[in-house]
Amino acid sequence: DFSSSGDSLLREETVTLDEDILRPLDFAIYNDTTFVIPDYSGESRFLKVNCKGKLREKIGAIPTANEKALQEARPALAQAWRSFLDYNLHNGVLAAVTQLGEVVEIYNLKDSTHVVRIGEHDEPEFKVSDGYGIPTGIMGFSDVQVTDSAIYAVFHGTSFKEIARQSGKLPDGGKYIYVFSLKGEPMCKYVLDHYIYGIWVDEATKTIMATNVNSDQPIVKFSFGSV
């Protein structure tokens, strides 16, 4: 609900999640009654939660090759695999991109197929400290959108060593948008002239709206060609 007099959004409803849903950081709307939330306990990959906040179903597993972390540090592993996600109701595709490393997962919730794409920067790298996953590799993705025909994701690719070495001098965000087919096949990569975080793609007008946290004018608009 929007208040024109106060120029602000008004809270319409609050959903209180079950206490056993650990540290939810993102969600996607599955349908009118269900949310999909990453499972940060590490026991599964995602949770289906109803509109009352009650857990209904667990989906998948973290597709890692780190067997030791799976056995000994699942919550830290799940934290390192923190992902941004989006779901398209029309085609049934749920996409998840990792904040660390370079992993794209595509779940087709209509036919139950699952594709994992791991790029040159590999899966999220981390070390465990006091039960928490501390990143040691790169900043990966920061947003994803599933349209009716493709998957768009913002990629950073900057190492934490470089971020520390530059000590705040680097622009914050990513300057790449990766485009994948709905089956996870790489289609193209856009190199931008701004560093961005979030995106909204309009394929009908071939435009991308994005957020730029380095500017006092944080909304930027890009045009793109046919993919």
URRAWO-V496359 format. One record per backbone hydrogen bond with DSSP energy under -0.5 kcal/mol. CO is the residue of the C=O (numbers start at 1). NH is the residue of the N-H. E is the energy in kcal/mol with one decimal. If there is no record, write none. Layout:
# URRAWO-V496359
CO,NH,E  CO,NH,E
This chain:
# URRAWO-V496359
1,10,-3.1  2,4,-0.8  3,7,-0.9  3,8,-1.5  8,3,-2.9  14,16,-0.6  15,17,-0.6  18,21,-1.6  20,22,-0.9  22,40,-0.7  28,30,-0.6  28,36,-2.9  31,34,-0.6  33,51,-1.5  34,30,-2.2  34,31,-1.5  35,49,-2.7  36,28,-2.1  37,47,-3.0  38,40,-0.9  39,42,-1.0  45,39,-2.2  46,59,-3.0  47,37,-2.6  47,49,-0.6  48,56,-3.4  48,57,-1.5  49,35,-3.4  50,53,-2.5  53,18,-2.1  54,50,-2.7  57,48,-3.2  59,45,-1.7  59,46,-2.4  60,45,-0.7  62,64,-2.1  65,67,-1.6  66,70,-1.8  67,71,-1.8  68,72,-2.5  69,73,-2.4  73,77,-2.5  74,78,-3.0  75,79,-2.1  76,80,-2.2  77,81,-1.7  79,82,-1.5  82,99,-3.0  84,97,-2.5  86,95,-2.7  87,89,-0.6  88,92,-1.8  88,93,-0.7  92,94,-0.5  92,109,-3.0  93,88,-2.1  93,95,-0.5  94,107,-3.3  95,86,-1.9  96,105,-3.0  97,84,-2.6  98,141,-2.6  99,140,-3.9  102,119,-3.2  103,98,-1.9  104,117,-3.2  105,96,-2.4  106,108,-0.5  106,115,-2.5  107,94,-3.4  107,109,-0.9  108,112,-1.6  108,113,-0.6  113,108,-2.6  115,106,-2.8  116,118,-0.5  117,104,-2.8  117,119,-0.5  119,122,-2.0  122,102,-3.0  125,136,-1.8  125,137,-1.0  127,134,-3.3  129,132,-1.9  132,129,-2.6  132,134,-0.7  133,135,-0.6  134,127,-2.2  137,160,-2.5  138,101,-1.2  138,140,-0.5  139,157,-2.3  139,158,-0.6  140,156,-3.1  143,154,-2.0  145,147,-0.7  145,152,-2.8  150,147,-2.7  151,180,-2.7  152,145,-2.7  153,178,-2.8  154,142,-1.7  154,143,-0.7  155,176,-1.3  158,139,-3.0  159,163,-2.1  160,164,-2.3  161,165,-2.4  162,166,-2.3  163,167,-0.9  163,168,-0.8  166,169,-1.1  174,196,-3.2  175,192,-3.3  176,155,-2.7  177,190,-2.8  178,153,-2.3  179,187,-3.3  179,188,-1.4  180,151,-2.8  181,184,-2.0  185,181,-2.7  188,179,-2.6  190,177,-2.1  190,192,-0.6  194,196,-0.5  196,174,-3.0  198,211,-1.8  200,209,-2.8  201,203,-0.6  202,206,-0.8  202,207,-2.0  206,224,-2.0  207,202,-2.9  208,222,-2.8  209,200,-2.2  210,220,-2.6  211,197,-2.2  211,213,-0.5  212,215,-1.1  216,218,-0.6  218,212,-3.1  218,220,-0.6  220,210,-2.7  222,208,-2.5
